[in-house]
Amino acid sequence: KGRMTKIKRKREREREREREREREREREREREREREREREREREREGERERREKRNRKKKRGIKEGKEEIKEHTTLVDSKKLGRKMATTCYATQCGTNVRADITLLIV
């Protein structure tokens, strides 16, 4: 009788250890999946950042070009026709420069 219970207890402990190892492996796999998701999010953010920087570079280039182009995009208008001097924005180049004069801007 004593010997059998000893063997059973030993087997039970062995099974318990095996279950514990299995749980540990499962936790490790879960952590790995989480790290992978984190890397994926990081790549996504990196791509987003690059797109934003590219957009900003384009905008800045537009401003530099815009100031030189402003003269080409403006047409003089008789100020009597307008009735007042106009403060307007150069939309032609999206440069956002405020043009203070009796002119209207052609949207090209």
Long-range contacts (C-beta under 8 A, 24 or more apart in sequence): 59-94, 62-93, 62-94, 62-95, 63-95, 63-96, 63-97, 65-93, 65-95, 66-90, 66-93, 66-94, 66-95, 66-96, 66-97, 67-95, 67-97, 69-93, 69-95, 70-95, 70-97, 70-99, 73-105, 73-106, 73-108, 74-99, 74-101, 74-103, 74-104, 74-105, 74-106, 75-103, 75-104, 75-105, 75-106, 76-102, 76-103, 77-102, 77-103, 77-104, 78-102
